Amino acid sequence: MAAPVQRRAPTPPPKGGPRYNNFILSDKVRVIDEEGENLGVLYTKEAIEQAAAVGLDLVEVSPNAEPPVCKFLDVGKFKFEAQKKANAARKSQKKQDIKEIKMRPNIDDHDYQVKLKKIVQFIGDGDKVKITLRFRGREMSHQQLGMALLERVQEDMKEASKVEALPRLEGRQMLMVLSPK
């Protein structure tokens, strides 16, 4: 007596990525062939057979349309191109950094201008700038000088940036954060 034939369970639907061939849930689909010609609305089984005759897969490219839009494509190549596109988009994104500029309350005018140029450069690059004012010794009793300096920076930078965090005192430091407009 022959051993009973074991049937394999059907393969699960694809995770992440478009549905294709037998994983397409709709009975009818709008079909576009490999040259981009619209073949109209067909039954899914019929469309899969036509795609197989050409040596391609039936891939669901617009599942939310009524009826879903499917194309004759090579699934592996389609997924590879989508992955490549996603990687290129991720690579072109600009990560916003926080740059820090340190000053003292009794900074000289020329030194102030040099620091201001760096702030303008950082803001122009699209980064946030954290301005730190450090008080030492008796300077703590003259915090109004530090506040006046940060207000001066804020006034000089009002066209290019906006204040994200108003000046605040943390221990012996006064902090302010500027971000690009």
C-alpha positions in Angstrom: 0.0 0.0 0.0 1.3 3.4 -0.9 2.1 6.0 1.7 -0.5 8.7 2.0 0.4 11.9 0.0 1.3 14.7 2.3 0.1 18.1 1.2 2.1 21.2 1.9 0.3 24.1 3.5 -0.1 27.0 1.1 2.6 29.6 1.3 1.7 32.6 3.4 1.0 35.9 1.8 4.1 38.1 1.3 5.0 40.3 4.2 6.2 43.8 3.3 5.8 44.4 -0.4 3.1 44.1 -3.0 0.8 41.1 -3.4 1.4 39.1 -6.5 -0.1 36.2 -8.5 -2.2 34.0 -6.2 -1.9 36.3 -3.2 -4.1 38.9 -4.9 -7.4 38.9 -3.0 -9.7 40.6 -5.5 -11.7 38.6 -8.1 -11.3 41.2 -10.8 -8.4 43.5 -11.5 -7.5 46.3 -13.9 -4.5 45.0 -15.9 -1.6 46.8 -17.4 0.8 44.8 -19.6 4.6 44.9 -19.7 4.6 47.7 -22.4 2.2 49.9 -20.3 -0.9 49.1 -22.3 -4.2 49.1 -20.4 -5.8 45.7 -21.0 -8.9 46.6 -19.1 -10.7 44.8 -16.2 -10.1 41.0 -16.2 -10.7 38.1 -13.8 -7.6 37.6 -11.6 -7.0 34.0 -12.8 -7.2 35.0 -16.4 -4.7 37.9 -15.8 -2.3 35.6 -14.0 -2.4 33.1 -16.9 -1.7 36.0 -19.4 1.3 37.2 -17.3 2.7 33.7 -17.0 2.4 33.3 -20.8 4.7 36.3 -21.1 7.0 34.9 -18.4 6.2 37.6 -15.8 4.1 37.9 -12.6 0.9 39.8 -12.0 1.8 42.4 -9.4 -0.7 44.5 -7.5 0.6 48.1 -7.8 -2.4 50.0 -6.6 -4.4 47.8 -4.1 -6.7 50.6 -2.9 -8.2 51.4 -6.4 -11.5 50.0 -7.4 -10.8 47.5 -8.9 -7.1 47.1 -7.9 -4.6 47.9 -10.5 -2.1 45.1 -11.4 0.9 45.1 -13.8 2.9 42.4 -15.6 6.2 42.6 -13.8 9.1 40.5 -12.4 8.4 40.5 -8.7 12.0 40.2 -7.6 13.1 43.1 -9.8 10.1 45.2 -8.6 11.0 44.6 -4.9 14.7 45.4 -5.6 13.9 48.7 -7.4 11.6 49.7 -4.5 14.3 48.9 -2.0 16.8 50.9 -4.0 14.5 53.9 -4.1 13.8 53.7 -0.4 17.6 53.6 0.4 18.2 56.6 -1.9 15.5 58.6 -0.2 16.9 57.7 3.3 20.4 58.7 2.2 19.3 62.1 0.9 17.6 63.1 4.2 19.4 65.7 6.3 19.7 65.0 9.9 19.5 68.1 12.0 22.4 68.4 14.5 22.7 70.7 17.5 25.8 72.8 17.3 27.1 74.5 20.4 28.6 78.0 20.7 30.2 79.0 24.0 30.5 82.6 25.1 31.3 84.6 28.2 29.3 87.6 29.4 32.1 90.1 29.0 32.9 89.0 25.4 34.8 91.6 23.2 33.0 93.0 20.1 35.3 91.3 17.5 35.0 87.9 19.3 31.2 88.4 19.3 31.2 89.0 15.5 33.3 85.8 15.0 30.9 83.7 17.1 27.9 85.3 15.3 29.4 84.3 11.9 29.6 80.7 13.1 26.0 80.8 14.3 24.9 82.2 10.8 26.9 79.3 9.1 25.3 76.6 11.3 21.8 78.0 10.8 22.5 78.2 7.1 23.4 74.5 7.1 20.1 73.7 8.7 21.4 72.9 12.1 20.1 74.1 15.5 22.5 76.2 17.6 22.7 76.0 21.4 24.3 79.1 22.8 25.9 78.6 26.2 27.0 81.5 28.3 29.3 80.5 31.2 29.5 82.6 34.3 32.6 82.4 36.5 33.2 83.8 40.0 31.6 87.2 40.6 30.0 87.2 37.1 27.1 85.3 38.7 26.0 88.5 40.4 25.7 90.2 37.0 23.4 87.9 35.2 21.7 90.8 33.5 24.8 91.2 31.3 24.4 87.6 30.1 20.7 88.1 29.4 21.5 91.3 27.5 24.1 89.4 25.4 21.7 86.6 24.5 19.0 89.2 23.6 21.6 90.8 21.3 22.3 87.5 19.6 18.5 86.9 19.3 18.1 90.4 17.7 21.0 89.9 15.3 19.7 86.5 14.2 15.9 87.3 14.0 15.8 87.1 10.1 17.6 83.8 9.8 16.4 81.9 12.8 13.7 81.6 15.5 14.2 81.0 19.2 13.4 77.5 20.1 14.3 77.7 23.8 14.3 81.1 25.5 17.3 82.0 27.6 17.3 80.1 30.9 19.8 79.8 33.8 21.1 76.3 34.6 23.6 76.4 37.4 26.5 78.7 36.3 25.3 78.6 32.6 22.7 80.5 30.7 21.4 78.6 27.6 19.4 79.5 24.5 18.6 77.4 21.5 18.1 78.8 18.0 16.7 76.9 15.0 16.4 77.7 11.3 13.2 79.3 10.1 
